[in-house]
């Protein structure tokens, strides 16, 4: 598991800096800590219908691994279709529907968000180890303005395994906020190959940890 912290600051100070930067950028406060040993103990899983009818079992499987480093992951009740819009690595317009057929760990981040910056090397490591035809970490940067800051950050800290996804309008964050899935940054979703929301988390996690990889294996059904 990576231990590098790009800002070189203790975690609590990262949170405070991100909170101040979030206010200045017009965003909401950042989630502080991930606590507890799991979120799904004793949960009642609602049936879904249509496209996501078969995704309830995936929600159950993922929820069993929502513990330790990824204990803040909350199951979708019920799983439901979720389509988000952003720019792809070539600057093209795309949606989550374009990722159909693969399990996706979709993460929203910004350069002004300290915990996001702390988390990025772990997301990069997860993609390099587990990414492939059946799984991808899709880290969507939501900095307003141009590409200079996010690209400079990725280059400086060796974020070389992740595709460059962008939404400078912050529309993707605002949609998740309206859906009750996001109240700050970072926010991370697990979406299955049918485009159905499986689970969501507000706050950072060590995604290259044994806990993080076990949860992804459960999401993939492997």
N, C-alpha and C positions, 0 to 999 in steps of 0.2 A: 504493500500500500504506500502510495506516495505521501511524504510528509512535508513537501515544499509548500511554503506560504508566500505567494508572490509579493505581498506587501511587507513581509518580514516582521509582522506585528502580532502580539497575542490576540487570541480569538475574540475576546471581549472588546478590545479596541477596534478590531475589524468591524464588529457589529455597530459600534457607535459611529464610526466614520461613514459606514454605509447608510445609516439612518439619517445623518446630517446631509449626505449627498443626495439621498432620495428626496428629502424635503426640497432641496434646492432645485432638483430636476423635475419637481411636480409629481413625484411618485409617492407611494405610501411607505410606511415603515417596514423594515426588514424583519423577518422572523428571527427570533433570538436563538433558541436552542431546540434540539431534538431530544425529547425525553421519553422515558418509559421503555418497556420491553416489548412493545408491539401494540398495534391498534385494533386488531381484528378479533381478539379473544372474545368469544361469546357473541359475535356479530351475527345478525340475521341477514342472510343474503337474499335480496329481492330478485324475483324472476324478471328476465328481460324478454323482449319480443322483437320480431323482425330481424334486422341485420345482426343484432347483438345477442340473439337468443342463446347461442352456444358459448357465449363469453363468460357466463356465470361461473363455470368451473375454473376458468383461468383466474378470475377474481379470487376465488377461494384458495387456489394454489399459491398465488402471489401473497395473499394475506398471511398465510402460514409462515412466510419468510420476512414479514415486516417486523423486524426485531434488531436489536443491537444498533449498528451504524445507520440502519434505514428504518428505525422504529417509527418515524413520523409519517411513513407512507400510509395513506388512508384509502380503503377500498371504495370503488364506485358502487353506489347503491341506487339503482342497478347500473350495470355497464350500459353505455349509450353511445351512439355515433357522435363523433366530435370532428369537425372540419375547421382547420385553422389556415390562414393565409400568410405567406411570407415570401421572401426572395431566396432563391436557391444559390448554390455555389457559383453559377455562371451569371448571376444577376437576374435570372428568369423568374417570372411569377410562378408560384407553385402553392399547393395546398397539401395537407396531410394525406389526402386521397392519392396523391402521386407516390406515396410511400406504401401503398397497398401491397400486401403479401409479406411484409416484414414486421417484426415487433420493433417498436420505436420507444426509446427513452428520450422524450422531448423536454429540453431544458431552456428556460428563458434566463438570460444574464445580461449584465451591463458592466462597462468598465468602471463606473462610479460605485458599484456595489462590492464592498470588501469581501463578504462571504462568497459572492459569485467568483471573484478572482481567486480566492482560496480553493474553491471547488474545482475550477477548470482543469488543473493538471490531473485530478482523479478521473474526471469524465474523459479526458484525452487518453489516459491509460486504459480505461475500460473499453473504449472504442478500438484501440490498437490490439487489445487482447481478444475481445469477443465480437467485434464488428465483422460483418460479412453479408452474404445475400439474405440471411434470415433475421438480422438484427443491425440496428444503427442507432448511435447516439446523435440526435439532431439538436445541437446547441444553437438557439436562435438569439442573436444579439439584438437588443432593443435600444441602443444608444440613439439619440436623435442626432441629426446632422450627417456628416459624411462618414466614409469608411476608414478614415485615417487612424482614429484611436483604437477601434477594435482590432484592426489588422496589425497595428504596431504592438498591441498587447500580445496577440497570438504569436507574433514573430519573436518578441523579446523573451517570452516564457516557454518557447518550444512547443506550442500547441499545434502539433503537426499531424495529428490523426483525425481531427474533426473537420468536417466540411464547413464552409463559411456560409452560414445562414443568417439572414438579416430582416429586421422589420423596424425601420427608422421612424415609422408612424406610431409605434407602440400599440397598434390596433390589436395585435395578437394578445398582448397583456390585458388590454381593456376588455376583450371578449372573455378571457378567462376570469377576470374580476366579476363581470356580470353573471357568469356561470357559477360563481361562488367557489372557484377553484384557486384563485390567487388573491392575496392581499399584500404581497410584497415580493421581493426577490432574494434569492433565486426561487423559482417554482419549477417542479419537475413532474412530468406525467408519464405513465406507462400506457401506451396505445398498442392494441394488438393488430394483427395483420388484416383485419376487416375494418380497421379505423375506429374501433370501439375503445372508449376510455375504460381502463382497468383500475387504475389507482392514481393518486396525486399526492404531492408533498410540497409544503412550503418550508423553505429553509435549506441549508446546505447539508450534504452527506458525503461520506467517504465512499464514493462509488466504486473505487478499485479495491475495496476491502472484501474479505470473504463473505460478509453479510450482503454487500451490494451485488456481488457476482452470483450468489445463490438466489437472490430475488430475481435477477434477470434470467437465470436458467429456468426458474419456475414460470416466468412470463412466456418464455419461448416454448415451454412444454417439453424441455429436454432434461 
